[in-house]
Amino acid sequence: MIWNLFGRGKGPKPSQKDFGPYSNYRLAVRLELTQKPGVFAAVVNLLAEEGASIGAADIVSATKSKVVRDITFDAKNEEHGQKILEQLDRVEGVKVISASDRIFMMHLGGKIQVSSKFQIKTRNTLSMAYTPGVGRVCQAIAGDPALAYRFTSKSNSVAVITDGSAVLGLGNLGPQAALPVMEGKVMLFQQFAGIDAWPICLDTRDPEEIIRIVSAIAPSFGGINLEDISAPRCFEIERQLQNKLDIPVMHDDQHGTAVVVLAALHNALKVVGRRLEDITVVVNGLGAAGTACCQLLLAAGLQNLRGCDKQGYVLKGEGGALFNQRDVLPSLIHYDKPMGTLRDALQGADVFIGLSAGNIIQPGDLDLMAPDRIVFALANPEPEISPEAAHDHCRVYASGRSDYPNQSNNLLAFPGIFRGALDVQASTINEPMQLAAAGALADVIPPSTLSEEYIIPSVFNKQVVPAVAKAVALAAQNTGVARKTLQHLITE
């Protein structure tokens, strides 16, 4: 693999300026070239023949006989990059000293670090920050545990916890392989919502042990974000932790996805001029995210729901029959007794929401649906149907990818949800808070600017986190789960 070559010498060092336009397979290679005409040209010609796009070529050092160059280029994929490196090493007068790809360079040494709020430079400061001065603060908290929110980092801290059993779309990779994802999540919490988060990867798959460990470390945190834990274990883990702990617990793969999907659907329905109560929705993929989406859609007022999984059409509810049973929805899914196929479920439906696998829908399948159909093909990296294939067969299209219109990304939800919950020291994240988050997210886009290709704001829209946080905090106050009251929410 390409990253194995990183140790072959001291190669180019990563820095912020290296992180230019995204390319999943941009390589940086350090070459030692014999100092004679035609050698560098042979390198350039090889890259051109292989279809690699050259980004930069810099001289690192030179003598009368040798020149060392750093060259960056984009390959088609990892195998293509490896092939090019092997061919470069066979060019006469060329030696590959080291090679690395830019994504691995960005992760070198990890992506996060701890930073103190002030420097300890004198004995006086040391005595206040640590012993003996800190003892007074400890005694105060022992007398009134609620003071931990005021005098420690608890009030602004979230634990990002995984067992590595469902990492991105890659599957059960284990806790160590999950750590780069958790570090990335921590960065998003901090940079988008100013929340200090901590990655915690557990080397166990046992739900009871996970519940015990998380419960034991909970006093250090103001909230728990469960991440990349496989279904169906994630449902019970989250439920028991919510019951045991007095701080917010949210499995983002479930509820973050559901909030964003509901927000996007609110606006898509405005575009096509329909109401949630009057439409039929097909959800394909009844794992953690799909089940949570069904539950939140029902809570928002959806009357007609059809659920599909690998086995076919396995869940049906009409006229609000599932509304009162949404908390136990997984038990109502008859995986072993499908009522038909996905195509059967699509007949006459208004909305398709895919949280399943790529390229499982054909344009003709969409034609089975009602007119002005809405398609959310959210599988990653390949959607259930591409926008090119779906374009002439639906009115509104959304995906989970940043290179397609209407990207539905969990980053639109979880920073604001936790920001709002922490701001009022909420004891949980309940359904009204999730509904409020979805409504606020949808309302970030003014009605006058809504269109088929603009139903959800960008993750970089600076209005998103404050709007979602405010709505979540107010919902927490209104439902009695807030320990702290923000007066400005009451007066506005």
N, C-alpha and C positions, 0 to 999 in steps of 0.2 A: 504493500500500500504506500501511497505517496508520502504520508506523514512519517513513515519509518526512516526516510532519508534525512530527516531534520538533523539528526545527530552526526551527519557526515561532514563535520567542519563547523565553523562558526557562523556561517551564513548571515543573511540580512536580518536585522533585528526589527521586531514589530514596533510601530508607533502610530499615534492617532492619524497622522497624515497618510499612512498607508491604506486607510479604510476608505477607498474611493467608491465608485459605483459598484453595486452588488454583482458578484459573479460567484456561483457556487463552486466553480473549479478554476479559480485564478491562482496560478502557481508563481512562486518566486524562486528562481534557480540561480545559484552562483556557479559560474563556469571559469575554469582556468584555460586560457587559449594560448596556443603557441603564437608568438609575435611574428606573423608573416602574412603576406597578402592572401586573401581568399578564405581564411579560416572563419572569420566572423560572418562573411557572406554565406559560407556553407551552413552555418547555424540558422541564419535568417531564411535561407532557401528551404531547409528542412521544416522549419515551423510553418512556412507558407504552404509547402506541399501537404502537410498534415492538417491544414485548415485551422491552425491555432492563431488566435489574434494577439499580436504583440502589443503590450501596453507601454513598457519602458525598457531602455537598455542603458545602464550606467556603468562607467568605469570605476572600479573600487581601487585598483592599484595597477602599476605597470612597471616592467623592467625592460631591458633590451631584448630578453628572450621570451617573457611571459606577460600576459595581461589578464587581470581578473575582472569579470563583468557580472553585474546583477541584471538578470532579464526577467521581466514578468510577462506572462501570457495566459490567455484564457483557453482552456481545453473544453472538449464537449462533455466529458465526464471523467470520473476518477481513472477508469481503465485507459482512456485515451491519453490522459496526462502521464500515466505510468509508461505507456508505450513510447511517448515522445522522449521522456527522460532516458529510457534505455537506448533509444536511437541516438540521442545526443552523445551518450557515453561511448558510442562506437564511431563517431566522426573523428577522422584523423586530426590530431592537434587539439582535441577538445577533451577536457576532464570535468565531470560533474563533481563539484566540491560538496555542495549541499542543495537541498531542495525542500520547500515547504509550501503548503497552500495557505492562502490568506486567512481562511476561517480558523485553521489550527493556530496560526500566529496570533489571532485575536484572543484565543483561549489560553495562550501560553501563560502558565502560572495562575490560571483562574481569572475570572472577570470581576471579582469583588474583593474588598478588603475592609477592615474595621478602621474607623477614624474617630478620634476623640473630639469632643466639643471644645476643649481647651487644653493647653499644654501645661505639664507639670514641670516647672523650671526652678522652683524654690522649695525649701523645706516647709514653708508656711502653707503653700498650695497643696503639697503632699499630705500634710497633716489634716487638711480639710477634706480632700478628695478621698483619702483612705484613712487608716487609723491614726489618731484616735477619733477625729471628728465625725467620720462616717457612722460611728457607733450610735450617736444621738439619733441619726436618721433611721437606723435599724430599729431602735427602741420605739420610735414614734410609729413606725409601720406595724411593729408587733402589737402595739396598743390599738391601732386602727388600720387594718389591712387595706382599706380603701385608699389610704395615702400612697400606696404603691403606684397608683395612677398619676400622682402628682410629683413624686420625688424619685421615680425610676424611669427607665425607658419603656416600661410596660405599656404606657398609654399610647405609644406610637410604634409598637412592635408586632409583627406577624410572623408566625412560624410557617414556612412552606414545606410541607411534609409529603413524602412519597415512599413507596416501597419498590418503585421501579418496575412495576408489573404491567404498565400500559404507557410506555414512554412515547409521546407524540403519536405518530402512526406506525411506530416501529415495533411495538409489542413489548414482551417481557425481557428487558435488557438488564435488569438488576439495579441495585441501589447506586453503585459507583458510576455506571454508565448514565444514570439519570441525573447525576450531579451537575453537569453542564447546563441542563435544562432548568434545574432549580436555581442555579446561579443567575441564569438569564431572567427568570421570573422575579428574583430579588431585585435585579437592576430595574425592571419595569415598575415594581412597587415604588422604589425610591425616586426614580426620575419622573414618573408620571403623577405620583400622588404624594411624594415626600414621606413615604412610610418606610421605616427601617424593617426589613424582612431578613429572615435567616433560613438558609437551606438545610434541611434535615432529611437525610436518606436512611431509611431503616432496613436493616438486613433481616427481614422476616416477612413472611406472607400470611402469617396467622392473624386473622382479624382481631381476636381477643388480645393478643400480645400487642398489636398496633394500638388498640384502644387503651391498654394499660400504660404503654410508654407515653403516648400523647397526653393522657390524663396526668401522668407524673410530671411532665415538663411544662404543663400549661401555666403554672404560676408566673413564669417569666414573660408571658406574652399577653397582648390585648386581643389577639385573634389567631385563628388557625385556618390556614388555606391548605386543603388537601388537594393533591395534584397527581395525575397519572397513576391512579389506583384502579385496577381493573374491575369491571362489573362481573357478577352482581355483588362482590364483597364490598365495594365502595358504598353501596346503599346502607348496609347495616353498620359499617364503621362510622359513617357520618351520623346516622340516626342515634347511635349510642353515645357518641361524643357530644352531640347536641343536648342530649338528656343529662349527661354527667357534668358538663362544664357550664360555667356562667359567663363565658366569653363567646363571641361569634365563631362558628365553625361552618365553613363552606367548601364543598367540593367543586372547584371552579370548572372542571370538565363538564359537570352537570349544569350548575345554576348560572355560571357565567355565560355559557353557550345559550341557555334558555332565555336569558335576559336580552341578549343581542338579537336572537332570532325573533322574539316577540316585538322588539323595537322596530326592526326592519319590516316585519309584517304589518305593523300598525301603519307605517308610511306607505308601503306598497299598496295596501288596501285603499288608502286615500287617493293614490294615483289612479287606480282602476274604478274608484267610486263604489266600493262595497264595504259591508260591515262584518266584523268577526263572527257575529252571531248568525249570519246568514250563509256562511260558506262551508265547504267541506275541505278538510286538510288531510293529506296523506303524509305520514312521517315514515320514512324508510331508514331502518337502522335503529333498533330498540335497545341499544346499549345504555351507558350512563348518560350521555348527552341527549340521545333521542328520547329516552323515558322522561328526563327532566323537562325537555321541551314540551312533551305531551302534557305533563302535569301543569306547567305554567300557562300553556295555551288554554287549558280547561279552566284554570282559575281566572283567566282574563275574560272568559265568556264564550269560548268556542263550544259549539253545540254538536258538530258532526266531525268525528275523528276516525281515521282509518290508519292502523299501524301495521307496518310490514317489517320482516326481517329476512334472513337468508332462506327460511323455510317458506316464505310467502306472506300472505295476508293473514295476520294472526291476532289482530286487535280491532274491535269495532265498537263505536259508541255513537248513539244518535239522540237528539233531543235533550242533551245534557245528562244522559244516564250515567256517564262516568264522572260527573262533577263531584259527587259526594264520595266517590271511591278513588279519587286521584292520589291520595296518600298511600294507597296500597296497590297502585297501578301495576307494578311488576307482577303481582300475583294473578292478575287478570289476563296476562298475555299467554295465549295458548300456542306455544311454540310447536307442540307436537300435533296440533289439530288445525292446520291452515285452512282458511275458508276459500282460498283461491291464490292466484298469483299477484305479483305487483301490478301487472297490467289490469287485472280485474279490479284492484283497488283504485286505479287511476281513472276508471270509467266515470266521467261526469264530475270529477273533482276540480276544485278551483285552485288549490295550492299543493305543490309538491315540495317537501322539505327532506333533503337527503343528508343523512349523517352516517353514511355507510361505506361504499367502495366506489372506485373510479370506473367510469365508462360502462355503467350497467343500464343506462337509459338511452333509447334511440329516439330520433325526432318523431317517428311515427307513434311512439308511446305517448308523447305529449299531446298529439292530436286526439287522443282518446278523452282528454280533459275538456272542461267547459271553456268557453271563449274567454279572452283576456286573462289567460292563466298566469300564475305566478310560480316561478321555479327557483328554489334555493338549493343549489347543488354544492353542498358544503364539505364534501370529502376532500382530503388533502393527501398528497399533492395533486392528484388527478380528480377533478369533480365527477359526479355521476354522469353528467353530460357537459360537454364544453360549451362555452358561450357561442362559438361559431356554429355549432350544430343546433343549438337551441334558439338562436336569434330569430328565425322566421317562424318559430313554433310556440312562442310565449310572449307575453306583454312585458313582464318584469323578470329579470334574471339577477341572482346574487350568488356569490361563491365565497370560499374561504381564502382565496388567493389575492395577493396585493397587486398582481398584474392584470386583474380583471375588474370591471366595475362592481360597485356595491360589495366591497369586501366585508364580510361579517366576522369580526375578530374579537375574541374574548377580552383583548386589551381595552376594548371600549367599555367593559363592564367592571371587572374586578378591582381596578384601582379606586374608582369612585365609590363602589359599594363598601369597600373596607375603609376608605377615608371617612365616609359618612358614619359608619358604625363605630369607628374609633373616636370620632369627634364627640359623640354623645355617650361613649362608654357603654354601648349596647351589650346586652347579655346574649343576644342571638341575632341571626339574620333570618327573619321570617318571610313568609310569602308576601305580605303587604309591602315589605321593603324591596323585594325583588320586582314586584309589579310597579312600584314607584320608580325604581331604577330604569325599567324598560320605558315607561312613559316619558321620563325626563330625557333619556337618550334619544327617543324619537323626536321630541320637541326641540332638540338642538337645531334641527333643520327647519327653517321658516317655511310655512305652507307655500309661499310664493315661489320658492326655489325647488320644491319637490319635482322630481321627474322620474322616468323609468330607470335612468342611470344614476340617480342620486336619491336614495332612500335611507342611507345610513351615513353618518359623518365619518370623516377621516380620524384615525387614531391620533393624529397630530393636531386635531382641532382642540384648541386650548379651552373651549367652553365645556367640553365633555365631562371631565372629572369634577369640576365645581358643580355643574348642574346635577349630575348623578349623586354626588355626595350630599348636596343639600336636600334632594328629594328623599334619599335613604334616611338621613338623620331625622327629618320631619316625620317620616313614616314610623321610625323607631319611637319617637316621642309620642305619637298619636296612638300607638299600640301598646304603650306601657313597658317597653323593654329597654328604655334609655335610663341610665343612672344619672346622666348629666343633661341639663336643659340648656339649649342655646337660645337665648332670648330673641335674637334677630330672626329666628325661624318662626317664632310666635307672632311677632309684630308685623312681619311682612305679609 
